[in-house]
Amino acid sequence: MMVAGVNLDGWAASLGVSNDDDAVGVVEDLRARVQGQADTVGKLQDRVRSSPGDVSVLLGQAVSLLDDAADELVEVRAGFARHERGPR
């Protein structure tokens, strides 16, 4: 099933889960891990912010991409939490 551009059946298959409740837990774990990585990269960026070169800018872009991924995982989790795939 597609919800706001999210293929929940495809997500469930890729996560190796057969029900929405399990998917919520797995997706939340992934989201937390991605957000943790964004926080770590953000701290690295802070350490090199005034250094010459592009490292700080590139780390900032990485943080932005990780934040976008975490936001997308929130949407996926919400779809599973609403049980939009119906009973399984």
C-alpha positions as CSV (number, residue, x, y, z in Angstrom):
1,M,0.0,0.0,0.0
2,M,1.2,3.5,-0.8
3,V,0.6,6.3,1.7
4,A,1.7,9.8,0.8
5,G,4.4,8.4,-1.4
6,V,5.4,5.7,1.1
7,N,5.2,2.0,0.0
8,L,4.4,0.4,3.3
9,D,4.3,-3.1,1.8
10,G,7.7,-2.6,0.4
11,W,9.0,-1.2,3.7
12,A,7.6,-4.2,5.6
13,A,9.3,-6.6,3.2
14,S,12.6,-4.8,3.4
15,L,12.4,-4.7,7.2
16,G,11.5,-8.4,7.3
17,V,8.4,-7.9,9.4
18,S,4.9,-9.2,8.8
19,N,2.8,-6.9,10.9
20,D,2.5,-3.1,11.4
21,D,3.3,-3.2,15.2
22,D,6.6,-4.9,14.6
23,A,7.4,-2.4,11.8
24,V,6.8,0.5,14.1
25,G,9.4,-0.8,16.5
26,V,12.0,-1.5,13.8
27,V,11.4,1.8,12.0
28,E,11.7,3.7,15.3
29,D,15.0,2.0,16.1
30,L,16.3,3.0,12.6
31,R,15.1,6.6,13.1
32,A,16.8,6.8,16.5
33,R,20.0,5.5,15.0
34,V,20.0,7.9,12.1
35,Q,19.2,10.8,14.4
36,G,22.1,9.7,16.7
37,Q,24.4,9.8,13.7
38,A,23.2,13.2,12.7
39,D,24.0,14.4,16.3
40,T,27.4,12.9,16.1
41,V,28.2,14.4,12.7
42,G,26.9,17.8,14.0
43,K,29.3,17.7,16.9
44,L,32.1,16.9,14.4
45,Q,31.1,19.9,12.4
46,D,31.2,22.1,15.4
47,R,34.8,21.1,16.1
48,V,35.9,22.0,12.6
49,R,33.6,24.9,11.9
50,S,36.4,27.5,11.7
51,S,38.9,25.3,9.9
52,P,39.9,26.1,6.3
53,G,38.5,24.1,3.5
54,D,35.1,22.5,2.8
55,V,35.0,19.9,5.6
56,S,32.6,21.9,7.8
57,V,30.3,22.6,4.9
58,L,30.3,18.9,3.8
59,L,29.6,17.8,7.4
60,G,26.7,20.3,7.5
61,Q,25.3,18.8,4.3
62,A,25.6,15.3,5.8
63,V,23.7,16.5,8.9
64,S,21.0,17.9,6.7
65,L,20.7,14.6,4.7
66,L,20.6,12.5,7.9
67,D,17.9,14.8,9.3
68,D,15.9,14.4,6.1
69,A,16.2,10.6,6.4
70,A,15.1,10.7,10.0
71,D,12.0,12.8,9.0
72,E,11.2,10.3,6.2
73,L,11.4,7.5,8.8
74,V,8.9,9.4,11.0
75,E,6.5,9.4,8.1
76,V,7.0,5.6,7.5
77,R,6.5,4.9,11.2
78,A,3.3,7.0,11.3
79,G,1.9,5.0,8.4
80,F,2.5,1.7,10.2
81,A,1.2,3.2,13.5
82,R,-2.1,4.1,11.8
83,H,-2.3,0.5,10.5
84,E,-2.9,1.9,7.0
85,R,-2.1,-1.5,5.4
86,G,-5.1,-3.0,7.1
87,P,-5.2,-6.3,9.0
88,R,-2.4,-8.7,8.3
